[in-house]
Amino acid sequence: MRHSLLTFAVLMLALPLFAQNESGVSLTIRFADGTSRFHVGEIIPVELAFRASIPDKYDMEMRNYDRSGCLNIEAFHVTPPGRDPLKRYFSSGAFMGGGLGGARELSSEPQIMCEDLNEWVALDEPGHYSLYVTSGRVSRRVATTAEPVELRSNDLEFDVVAADAAWQQQTLSSSVATLNMESSTEDEKTAALRVLRFLDTPASAHELVFRLGTRGDRSGWNEIAGLAGSRYQTLVVRELERQMSAPDIAVTSDYLYVLAKLKLQLDHDPLSPYPQEDAEQQKVWNERMRAQEKELKELLDSLYGKTAMLVASKQREARAETVQTLLLRTSSEPGDVKPLAGLPPGEVAAAFLNLSRDQQWSLLMSFWERLKDPAMSAPLKRVAEQPDMNHQMLRDVALRRLYDLDPSEATPVILDEIKHPHLDNGMFTVKGETLGLLPNETLPQFDDMLAARIEDRESRTKGLDAQLIGRYSTKAILSRVKSVYESALGQWDCVTEDGFVVYFLRVDPDYGVKRLAQAPSFCMTNALPAVIKMHRWGEVEPGIIARLNGPDLNRARQAAETLSKYGSTQAEKSLWDRLRKFHEQWEERGNELSMRPGMRADANEAVGFQFGLVEAIGKAPAWLLTDDEVTELENLTLGQERDNVKQWHCTSPVNVNVSFVGDQIIASVNQYTATDIASLKAKLAQYPSGTKLSLNIFGSPQQVARVHAATEAMADEHRFELAQPEPTN
């Protein structure tokens, strides 16, 4: 150890001898454990030391690894060259992220980064090698910008010796023991997986496949990267296919994807580099890429079909996770396999309770239509009634899905939750909206209890209770509710205010309208629609417009957002007038309206207000901007926000993009958005007859057909022309 520290000190003193791009900053490398002799398949740790001899001039990017494994901010140059273990895997569609971290000022005190050479270079043969590193982590401060500086390190020489069977077995056994030991920490297990990943023997490949199929919620990147980067690709594919049928192996989407991708790679030569200058060769290259993507999809469909037939042979957690894989199988193209076809009745419900809380929540949120089966009633009720959930969103969605499936089963659970709200992770997690699902107009039996709870100054359920009062309470407790409400006028949070005002609108409408006019906010999602339904919006809108023109820019922004969503024609005019006034006020300081460190507080507040105001004008559901109006909006907008407005100019055809998150529709029409078909149709109806629409839909065949039918009906009614989009692969 003393010798390695001395070696590093000598290297640091010798910095000027190594080639660098400039004298004020340097990069020095050394082997982290002080040795220069490694076995084939042994991790080769390298320390990179960055330092600057000139203070306050250089910054260093601190990103290292993220879950995709590699980050090409450094290049490792080895002579004679090895192979890039993941080049093929990443060259045709596998995700590779950008790393996690921030920036740090460099000084004479070295900043150390630790890397494993094996990430970038696999050395499969014994020999004598040399290494240097080039890095793009460092930038030089110049005025208000930063200029990149490429650094080159010193050279290191090292030897790689053949790995005998005894060393390989000892390395494998030690790593497996760490992974199997309950007392091992997550860091220790990750380190053991990295040893297996780079060991690259037939035995380590077998172990990586097993770990990939038994990983649970843990990231499987080291397993995937080890299998994808192995020199034994035929063996890896054979092992993945063999263990896929094992009872204790969970067949996950990662498992199937890496199997399909590696099978495809065995059957095809690598694609040549993309021909940047040759248009004809680009077409040939793109055709080859599309053909391989199509073949990959067909291979995945086949593997998912096989997985469905394997469910009955799986055990415990492996069975539950395999079922989840089938549930999460999504595609937007017709002809896909139906991954749940052939599953035994009740299989999904039986597997559901074995999933983690996060997995249960994800399925209930995004894939409820696939889960919706009478057999799900019992597991949903069990989840909703658990005393300690340790999850802030699961209980709410479980109760909502239970009510959707079987109201008679959900009703007593809801009533008990009203009486005794559950505290999960320090929060009351069942929303007032969910507890308000019951068909009862009122629940008088809860009047005194809810009134007493909001009167308790120490109550932690006041926001929830205000919502419940708004939904169910009778006029019998009006005086008590008013007393509590008026004791903190103007101080209630948005959700609590909304609940109180909904109650007043229902039992004392004149008082409710008066309160809403004085305290309107975009986030009062129940009170505002209620007053519109009562045909009394005209009594509320003037107060909102007054707030729009008030000195408090945060409340003015809320007013703008409220008017955008609910306002009349007068609201549109008021929004334009307010923007012109803002432009006049800030025009001479327009260069300050860009987010930057150290900006003045009033400018920071003005940026937020302008953003909300411009978005309110440009994206309101009730009106459609002409191209001339977009130009005017662009001219009135100051700072960086103007670049966003430039993108709103009218185009032909008008792009209508529709996608789905689970069963939730997400539609965009130029800058406008819609979250259901009704609002999409309402927005399209504002376009003039003869408008050409380009419709792009991404979803299941049933979802695509539903949106197509609605838009084609709109096109016929309003004489729109539907342009066919270019096919995508």
C-alpha positions in Angstrom: 0.0 0.0 0.0 2.8 2.4 0.9 4.5 1.6 -2.4 1.3 2.3 -4.4 0.8 5.7 -2.7 4.5 6.6 -3.4 4.0 5.6 -7.0 0.9 7.9 -7.3 2.8 10.8 -5.7 5.6 10.4 -8.2 3.1 10.4 -11.0 1.5 13.6 -9.7 4.9 15.3 -9.5 5.6 14.2 -13.1 2.5 15.7 -14.5 4.3 18.2 -16.8 6.0 15.3 -18.6 2.6 14.0 -19.9 0.9 15.3 -23.0 -2.0 17.6 -22.1 -3.9 20.0 -24.3 -3.0 23.0 -22.0 -0.8 23.6 -19.1 -3.4 24.7 -16.5 -5.2 21.4 -16.1 -4.1 17.8 -16.1 -5.2 14.1 -16.0 -3.2 11.3 -14.4 -4.1 7.7 -14.3 -2.9 4.7 -12.2 -4.2 1.3 -11.4 -6.3 1.6 -8.3 -4.9 -1.4 -6.4 -1.2 -0.6 -7.3 -0.6 -3.8 -9.3 0.1 -4.0 -13.0 -0.6 -7.7 -13.5 -4.1 -9.1 -14.0 -5.7 -12.3 -15.1 -7.9 -12.6 -18.2 -11.4 -11.8 -16.9 -10.2 -9.9 -13.8 -11.5 -6.4 -13.1 -8.9 -3.8 -14.0 -9.7 -0.8 -11.8 -8.2 2.6 -13.0 -8.1 5.8 -11.0 -8.3 9.1 -12.9 -7.0 12.1 -11.1 -8.0 15.6 -12.4 -6.4 18.8 -11.1 -6.0 22.4 -12.1 -2.9 24.5 -11.3 -4.9 27.7 -12.0 -7.8 28.4 -9.6 -11.3 29.4 -10.6 -10.8 28.5 -14.3 -11.8 24.9 -14.8 -14.9 22.8 -14.0 -15.2 19.0 -14.0 -18.3 17.0 -15.0 -18.9 14.5 -12.2 -21.1 12.0 -14.0 -20.0 8.4 -13.7 -22.2 5.4 -14.3 -26.0 5.2 -14.6 -28.2 2.1 -15.1 -27.3 1.6 -18.7 -23.7 0.8 -17.8 -21.5 2.9 -20.0 -20.8 6.6 -20.3 -18.6 7.7 -23.2 -17.2 10.7 -21.5 -13.8 8.9 -21.4 -12.0 6.9 -24.1 -9.6 4.1 -23.0 -6.9 3.5 -25.6 -5.2 0.1 -25.3 -2.4 -1.2 -27.3 -2.6 -3.9 -28.7 -6.4 -3.2 -28.9 -9.0 -5.4 -27.2 -12.7 -5.6 -28.1 -15.5 -3.3 -27.0 -17.8 -5.9 -25.3 -21.0 -3.9 -25.8 -20.4 -2.2 -29.2 -22.8 -4.6 -31.0 -25.5 -4.5 -28.3 -25.6 -0.7 -28.2 -25.2 -0.2 -32.0 -28.7 -1.4 -32.8 -31.2 0.1 -30.5 -30.3 -0.8 -26.9 -30.6 2.1 -24.5 -27.5 3.9 -23.2 -28.0 6.7 -20.8 -26.1 9.8 -19.9 -24.9 9.2 -16.4 -25.8 10.8 -13.1 -24.0 13.7 -11.4 -23.1 17.3 -11.5 -20.2 19.7 -12.0 -17.4 20.6 -9.6 -14.7 23.3 -9.7 -11.2 21.9 -10.2 -8.3 23.0 -8.0 -4.8 21.8 -7.1 -6.4 19.2 -4.9 -6.9 16.1 -7.2 -10.5 15.0 -8.0 -10.5 11.2 -8.3 -12.8 9.2 -10.6 -12.7 5.4 -10.4 -13.4 3.4 -13.5 -13.1 -0.2 -14.6 -11.3 -0.7 -17.9 -13.4 -3.8 -18.6 -16.4 -1.5 -19.2 -14.9 -0.4 -22.5 -12.2 -2.9 -23.4 -12.3 -6.7 -23.0 -8.8 -8.3 -23.1 -9.4 -11.9 -23.9 -5.8 -12.8 -24.6 -2.7 -12.8 -22.4 -0.1 -10.2 -23.3 1.7 -7.0 -22.5 -0.4 -3.9 -22.9 -0.2 -0.1 -22.7 -3.0 2.3 -21.8 -3.8 5.9 -21.9 -7.1 7.8 -21.4 -8.6 10.8 -23.1 -11.4 12.7 -21.3 -13.9 15.3 -22.1 -15.0 15.9 -18.5 -13.2 19.2 -18.1 -14.4 22.6 -19.4 -12.7 26.0 -19.3 -14.7 29.1 -18.1 -14.8 31.8 -20.7 -17.0 34.8 -20.0 -20.6 33.4 -19.7 -19.9 30.1 -21.4 -17.8 27.0 -20.9 -15.4 25.6 -23.5 -14.6 21.9 -23.5 -11.0 20.8 -22.9 -9.9 17.4 -24.0 -7.3 15.9 -21.8 -4.8 13.1 -22.4 -3.4 11.1 -19.6 0.0 9.6 -19.0 0.7 6.0 -20.3 0.6 2.9 -18.2 1.9 -0.5 -19.1 0.5 -3.7 -17.7 0.4 -7.5 -18.2 -2.6 -9.8 -18.6 -1.9 -13.4 -17.8 -3.9 -16.5 -18.6 -6.6 -17.4 -16.0 -6.2 -21.0 -14.9 -9.2 -23.1 -13.9 -8.4 -22.9 -10.2 -8.4 -19.1 -10.2 -11.6 -18.9 -12.3 -13.4 -21.3 -9.9 -12.2 -19.5 -6.8 -13.4 -16.2 -8.2 -16.7 -17.6 -9.2 -17.3 -19.3 -5.9 -16.4 -16.2 -3.9 -18.9 -14.1 -5.9 -21.7 -16.6 -5.6 -21.2 -17.0 -1.9 -21.5 -13.2 -1.5 -24.7 -13.2 -3.5 -26.2 -16.0 -1.5 -25.3 -14.6 1.9 -28.2 -12.8 3.5 -25.9 -10.5 5.5 -24.3 -9.2 2.3 -25.0 -5.5 1.6 -26.4 -4.3 -1.7 -23.1 -2.8 -2.6 -21.3 -6.0 -1.9 -23.8 -7.9 -4.0 -23.4 -5.4 -6.9 -19.6 -5.8 -6.7 -20.0 -9.6 -6.8 -22.2 -9.3 -9.9 -19.6 -7.1 -11.6 -16.9 -9.8 -10.9 -19.2 -12.4 -12.6 -20.0 -10.0 -15.5 -16.3 -9.5 -16.4 -15.1 -13.0 -15.6 -16.7 -14.3 -18.8 -16.5 -18.0 -18.5 -19.2 -20.6 -19.3 -19.8 -21.1 -15.6 -20.2 -17.3 -15.0 -22.6 -17.1 -18.0 -24.7 -19.8 -16.4 -24.7 -17.9 -13.1 -25.6 -14.6 -14.7 -28.6 -16.1 -16.5 -29.8 -17.5 -13.1 -29.3 -14.2 -11.4 -31.2 -12.4 -14.2 -34.1 -14.7 -13.7 -34.2 -14.3 -9.9 -33.4 -10.7 -9.4 -36.8 -9.4 -8.2 -36.9 -5.6 -8.1 -33.2 -5.2 -8.4 -31.7 -3.7 -11.6 -30.4 -6.4 -13.9 -28.0 -4.3 -15.8 -24.8 -6.2 -14.7 -26.4 -9.5 -15.7 -27.6 -8.1 -19.1 -24.3 -6.4 -19.8 -22.3 -9.5 -18.8 -24.4 -11.8 -21.1 -24.4 -9.3 -24.0 -20.7 -8.7 -23.7 -19.6 -12.3 -23.4 -17.4 -13.9 -26.1 -19.5 -17.1 -25.7 -22.6 -15.8 -27.4 -23.8 -19.2 -28.7 -23.5 -20.6 -25.2 -25.2 -17.6 -23.7 -28.3 -17.9 -26.0 -28.4 -21.7 -25.3 -28.3 -21.1 -21.5 -31.0 -18.4 -21.7 -33.3 -20.8 -23.6 -32.6 -23.7 -21.2 -33.2 -21.8 -18.0 -36.3 -20.0 -19.4 -38.3 -23.2 -18.6 -36.9 -23.6 -15.0 -39.6 -23.4 -12.3 -37.7 -20.8 -10.2 -36.7 -18.5 -13.1 -38.9 -15.4 -13.6 -39.3 -14.7 -17.3 -39.1 -10.9 -17.3 -39.2 -8.4 -20.2 -35.4 -7.9 -19.8 -34.9 -11.6 -20.0 -36.9 -12.0 -23.2 -35.4 -8.9 -24.8 -31.8 -9.9 -24.2 -32.5 -13.4 -25.5 -34.2 -12.2 -28.6 -31.6 -9.6 -29.3 -28.6 -12.0 -28.9 -30.4 -14.7 -31.0 -30.8 -12.1 -33.7 -27.2 -11.0 -33.5 -26.1 -14.6 -34.0 -28.1 -14.9 -37.2 -26.9 -11.6 -38.7 -23.6 -9.9 -39.4 -23.2 -6.5 -37.7 -24.6 -3.5 -39.6 -21.9 -1.4 -41.2 -21.4 2.2 -39.9 -24.1 4.5 -41.1 -23.1 6.0 -44.5 -23.2 9.7 -43.7 -22.4 11.0 -47.2 -24.1 8.5 -49.5 -27.9 9.0 -49.8 -28.4 5.7 -51.7 -26.5 3.7 -49.2 -28.4 5.4 -46.4 -31.6 3.9 -47.9 -30.1 0.5 -48.0 -28.8 0.8 -44.5 -32.2 2.0 -43.2 -34.0 -0.9 -45.0 -31.6 -3.4 -43.3 -32.2 -1.8 -39.9 -36.0 -1.9 -40.4 -35.9 -5.5 -41.5 -33.9 -6.4 -38.3 -36.3 -4.5 -36.1 -39.2 -6.3 -37.6 -37.5 -9.6 -37.2 -36.7 -8.7 -33.5 -40.3 -7.9 -32.9 -41.5 -11.2 -34.4 -39.0 -13.1 -32.3 -40.2 -11.3 -29.2 -43.8 -12.1 -30.0 -42.9 -15.7 -30.3 -41.0 -15.7 -27.0 -44.0 -14.0 -25.2 -46.3 -16.7 -26.6 -43.9 -19.4 -25.3 -43.8 -17.6 -21.9 -47.6 -17.7 -21.6 -47.4 -21.5 -21.9 -44.8 -21.7 -19.2 -46.7 -20.0 -16.5 -48.3 -23.1 -15.1 -44.9 -24.6 -14.5 -43.5 -21.6 -12.6 -43.4 -21.5 -8.8 -44.1 -18.7 -6.3 -42.4 -15.4 -7.0 -41.2 -16.6 -10.4 -44.8 -17.3 -11.4 -46.0 -13.9 -10.2 -43.3 -12.1 -12.0 -43.8 -14.1 -15.2 -47.5 -13.2 -15.2 -46.6 -9.6 -14.7 -44.3 -9.7 -17.7 -47.3 -10.9 -19.8 -49.5 -8.2 -18.3 -47.0 -5.5 -19.2 -46.6 -6.6 -22.8 -47.7 -3.7 -25.0 -47.5 -2.9 -28.6 -49.2 -0.5 -31.0 -49.1 -2.7 -34.1 -51.9 -5.0 -35.2 -51.4 -8.8 -35.1 -49.6 -8.9 -31.8 -49.7 -12.0 -29.6 -52.3 -11.8 -26.9 -49.9 -12.5 -23.9 -52.7 -13.4 -21.5 -54.4 -15.9 -23.8 -54.2 -19.3 -22.4 -53.6 -18.4 -18.8 -55.6 -20.4 -16.3 -58.7 -18.6 -14.8 -57.8 -16.5 -11.8 -54.0 -16.8 -12.5 -53.5 -13.0 -12.6 -55.4 -12.6 -9.3 -53.4 -15.3 -7.6 -50.1 -13.8 -8.8 -51.0 -10.3 -7.9 -50.4 -10.5 -4.1 -46.9 -11.9 -4.7 -45.8 -8.7 -6.5 -44.1 -5.8 -4.8 -46.1 -2.7 -3.8 -44.6 -0.8 -6.7 -45.4 -3.5 -9.2 -49.0 -3.7 -7.9 -49.4 0.0 -8.2 -48.0 0.1 -11.7 -50.4 -2.6 -12.9 -53.5 -1.1 -11.3 -52.6 2.4 -12.6 -51.7 1.6 -16.2 -53.2 -1.8 -17.1 -56.5 -2.1 -15.2 -58.5 -3.2 -18.2 -56.3 -6.3 -18.5 -56.6 -7.1 -14.8 -60.4 -6.4 -14.6 -61.8 -9.7 -13.6 -64.2 -10.8 -10.7 -61.3 -12.9 -9.3 -59.4 -9.7 -8.6 -62.0 -8.6 -6.0 -60.4 -10.5 -3.1 -56.8 -9.4 -3.6 -57.8 -5.8 -4.1 -59.8 -5.8 -0.9 -56.9 -7.4 0.9 -54.6 -4.7 -0.3 -57.0 -1.9 0.5 -57.5 -3.1 4.1 -53.9 -3.7 5.0 -53.1 -1.8 8.3 -49.6 -0.6 7.2 -49.1 -0.2 3.5 -45.7 1.6 3.4 -46.7 3.0 0.0 -48.2 6.4 -0.6 -50.3 5.6 -3.7 -51.3 1.9 -3.7 -54.2 1.9 -1.2 -56.0 4.7 -3.1 -55.8 3.0 -6.5 -56.7 -0.4 -5.1 -59.8 1.0 -3.5 -60.8 2.8 -6.7 -60.3 -0.4 -8.8 -62.3 -2.4 -6.2 -65.2 0.0 -6.4 -65.1 -0.2 -10.2 -65.1 -4.0 -10.1 -67.6 -4.6 -7.2 -69.2 -1.6 -5.5 -70.9 -3.8 -2.9 -67.5 -5.1 -1.8 -65.9 -1.6 -1.9 -68.6 0.3 0.0 -67.9 -1.0 3.5 -64.2 -0.5 3.0 -64.8 3.2 1.9 -67.1 3.8 4.9 -64.5 2.4 7.3 -61.7 4.5 5.6 -63.8 7.7 6.1 -64.1 6.8 9.8 -60.5 5.7 10.3 -58.2 7.1 7.5 -55.0 5.1 7.1 -51.6 6.7 7.5 -49.1 5.3 5.0 -45.5 6.6 5.0 -46.6 9.5 7.1 -49.5 10.5 4.7 -53.2 10.0 4.5 -53.1 8.4 1.1 -56.7 7.7 0.1 -57.9 10.7 -1.7 -61.2 12.5 -1.1 -62.1 11.9 -4.7 -61.9 8.1 -4.1 -63.8 8.2 -0.9 -66.4 10.3 -2.7 -67.3 7.5 -5.2 -70.4 6.4 -3.3 -73.7 7.2 -4.9 -75.2 8.7 -1.7 -76.0 12.4 -2.0 -75.2 12.8 1.7 -74.0 10.7 4.7 -75.5 12.4 7.7 -74.1 9.9 10.1 -70.7 11.4 9.6 -71.7 15.1 10.1 -70.7 15.4 13.7 -67.5 13.3 13.3 -66.2 15.4 10.4 -67.2 18.7 12.0 -65.3 17.7 15.2 -62.2 16.7 13.2 -62.0 20.1 11.4 -62.5 21.9 14.7 -59.5 20.1 16.2 -56.6 22.4 15.7 -54.2 19.5 15.9 -56.0 17.4 13.3 -53.8 16.0 10.6 -56.8 15.1 8.4 -58.2 18.6 7.9 -57.7 18.7 4.1 -59.3 15.3 3.6 -62.1 16.1 6.0 -62.9 19.4 4.1 -63.2 17.3 0.9 -65.5 14.8 2.6 -67.6 17.6 4.0 -67.9 19.1 0.5 -69.0 15.7 -0.8 -71.3 14.3 1.9 -72.1 16.6 4.7 -75.6 18.2 5.3 -76.6 21.7 6.1 -76.9 20.7 9.7 -73.2 21.6 10.4 -73.1 24.7 8.2 -72.5 27.1 11.1 -69.7 25.0 12.5 -68.0 24.6 9.1 -68.3 28.4 8.4 -66.7 29.2 11.8 -63.7 27.0 11.1 -63.4 28.2 7.5 -63.6 31.9 8.4 -61.0 31.5 11.2 -58.3 31.3 8.5 -59.7 33.1 5.5 -57.0 33.3 2.7 -54.8 30.8 4.5 -56.2 27.5 3.4 -54.3 25.3 1.0 -55.9 24.7 -2.4 -57.4 21.3 -1.7 -58.9 22.3 1.6 -60.3 25.5 0.2 -61.8 23.6 -2.7 -63.6 21.2 -0.3 -65.0 24.0 1.8 -66.3 26.0 -1.2 -67.9 22.9 -2.8 -69.8 22.4 0.5 -70.9 26.0 0.6 -72.0 25.9 -3.1 -74.1 22.9 -2.3 -75.8 24.0 1.0 -75.5 27.8 0.9 -75.0 28.7 -2.8 -74.8 32.5 -2.4 -72.1 32.3 0.2 -70.2 29.7 -1.8 -70.2 31.9 -5.0 -69.1 34.8 -2.9 -66.2 32.8 -1.4 -65.2 31.4 -4.8 -65.2 34.9 -6.4 -62.8 36.1 -3.7 -60.5 33.0 -3.6 -60.5 31.5 -7.1 -57.6 29.3 -8.1 -56.9 27.0 -11.1 -56.4 24.0 -8.7 -59.9 24.2 -7.3 -60.9 21.4 -9.6 -64.3 20.7 -8.0 -65.6 24.1 -7.0 -65.0 25.8 -10.4 -66.8 23.2 -12.5 -69.6 23.2 -9.9 -70.2 27.0 -10.2 -70.2 26.6 -14.0 -72.9 23.9 -13.7 -74.9 26.2 -11.5 -74.7 28.8 -14.4 -73.1 31.4 -12.0 -69.7 31.6 -13.6 -70.4 35.2 -14.6 -70.4 36.1 -10.9 -67.0 34.6 -10.3 -65.1 35.6 -13.5 -64.8 39.3 -12.7 -63.0 38.5 -9.4 -60.6 36.2 -11.2 -59.8 38.9 -13.8 -59.2 41.3 -10.9 -56.6 38.9 -9.5 -55.1 38.6 -13.0 -54.4 42.3 -12.9 -53.2 42.4 -9.3 -49.7 42.9 -8.0 -49.2 39.4 -6.7 -47.7 37.6 -9.7 -48.1 34.1 -8.2 -51.8 34.6 -7.7 -52.1 36.4 -11.1 -50.6 33.3 -12.8 -53.2 31.1 -11.0 -55.9 33.4 -12.3 -54.5 33.2 -15.8 -54.5 29.4 -15.7 -58.1 29.4 -14.3 -59.3 31.7 -17.1 -57.6 29.6 -19.7 -59.4 26.5 -18.6 -62.8 27.9 -17.7 -63.1 31.4 -19.0 -65.4 33.1 -21.5 -64.5 35.3 -24.6 -64.1 38.2 -22.1 -61.4 36.1 -20.4 -59.4 35.8 -23.6 -59.5 39.5 -24.1 -58.4 40.1 -20.5 -55.5 37.7 -20.9 -54.2 39.5 -24.0 -54.6 42.9 -22.3 -52.6 41.6 -19.3 -49.8 40.3 -21.5 -49.6 43.7 -23.4 -49.3 45.4 -20.0 -46.6 43.0 -18.9 -44.7 43.5 -22.1 -44.7 47.2 -21.7 -43.5 46.9 -18.1 -40.7 44.5 -18.8 -39.6 45.3 -22.4 -36.5 47.2 -21.4 -35.5 44.4 -19.0 -36.4 41.6 -21.4 -32.9 40.2 -21.4 -33.3 39.4 -17.7 -36.2 37.0 -18.3 -34.1 34.0 -18.8 -33.5 31.5 -16.0 -29.9 31.8 -14.7 -28.1 31.5 -11.4 -28.2 34.7 -9.3 -31.1 36.3 -11.2 -33.0 39.0 -9.3 -36.1 37.9 -7.4 -38.5 40.1 -9.3 -37.2 38.8 -12.6 -37.5 35.2 -11.4 -41.1 35.8 -10.4 -41.8 37.5 -13.7 -40.5 34.6 -15.7 -42.9 32.2 -14.0 -45.8 34.6 -14.5 -45.1 35.2 -18.1 -44.8 31.5 -18.7 -48.2 30.8 -17.2 -49.8 33.8 -19.0 -48.5 32.9 -22.4 -49.4 29.2 -22.0 -52.9 30.3 -20.9 -53.4 32.3 -24.1 -51.8 29.8 -26.4 -53.2 26.5 -25.1 -56.7 27.3 -23.9 -59.3 24.7 -24.8 -62.0 27.3 -25.5 -60.3 29.2 -28.4 -58.0 28.6 -31.3 -55.2 31.0 -32.2 -54.8 32.1 -35.8 -51.4 32.3 -37.3 -51.5 36.1 -37.0 -52.3 35.8 -33.3 -49.4 33.4 -32.8 -47.2 36.0 -34.4 -48.5 38.7 -32.1 -48.0 36.4 -29.1 -44.5 35.7 -30.2 -43.7 39.4 -30.5 -45.2 40.2 -27.0 -43.3 37.3 -25.3 -39.9 38.2 -23.8 -36.8 36.1 -23.0 -36.5 32.4 -23.6 -40.2 31.7 -23.7 -40.4 33.3 -27.1 -38.6 30.3 -28.6 -41.5 28.1 -27.4 -44.1 30.3 -29.0 -42.3 30.2 -32.3 -43.2 26.5 -32.5 -46.9 27.2 -32.4 -47.3 28.6 -35.9 -49.9 26.9 -38.0 -48.8 24.1 -40.3 -50.5 22.1 -42.9 -51.3 19.3 -42.4 -52.2 19.9 -38.7 -50.5 17.1 -36.7 -52.8 15.2 -34.4 -50.7 12.8 -32.3 -52.4 10.4 -30.0 -50.8 7.9 -27.6 -51.9 6.0 -24.5 -50.4 5.5 -21.0 -52.1 2.3 -20.1 -55.7 3.2 -20.9 -55.3 7.0 -20.5 -55.4 8.9 -23.8 -52.8 11.6 -24.3 -53.5 13.7 -27.5 -51.8 16.8 -28.9 -53.0 19.0 -31.7 -50.1 21.4 -32.4 -49.6 23.0 -29.0 -52.9 22.0 -27.6 -53.4 18.9 -25.4 -56.4 16.7 -24.6 -56.8 13.8 -22.2 -60.0 12.3 -23.5 -61.7 11.9 -26.9 -64.4 14.4 -26.0 -61.9 17.2 -25.4 -59.9 16.2 -28.5 -63.1 16.4 -30.6 -64.0 19.8 -29.1 -60.5 21.2 -30.0 -60.7 19.8 -33.6 -64.1 21.3 -34.0 -62.6 24.8 -33.7 -60.5 24.4 -36.9 -62.1 25.7 -40.1 -63.6 23.5 -42.7 -61.1 22.1 -45.2 -58.3 21.8 -42.7 -56.0 19.0 -43.5 -55.2 16.7 -40.5 -52.3 14.2 -40.2 -53.4 11.6 -37.7 -50.7 9.6 -35.8 -52.0 7.1 -33.3 -49.8 4.9 -31.0 -51.7 2.3 -29.0 -53.3 -1.2 -29.1 -55.3 -2.1 -32.2 -58.5 -1.5 -30.2 -57.3 1.9 -29.0 -56.3 2.9 -32.6 -59.6 1.8 -34.0 -61.5 3.8 -31.3 -59.6 7.0 -32.1 -59.8 6.5 -35.8 -63.6 6.1 -35.7 -64.0 9.4 -33.6 -61.7 11.4 -35.9 -63.2 10.1 -39.1 -66.6 11.1 -37.8 -65.3 14.6 -37.0 -63.7 14.8 -40.5 -67.0 14.0 -42.2 -69.0 16.4 -40.0 -66.5 19.4 -40.4 -65.2 18.5 -43.9 -61.7 18.0 -42.8 -59.2 16.2 -45.0 -57.4 13.3 -43.3 -53.9 12.9 -44.6 -52.3 9.5 -44.3 -49.0 9.7 -42.2 -45.8 8.2 -43.4 -45.6 4.6 -42.2 -43.3 4.1 -39.2 -41.3 1.0 -38.3 
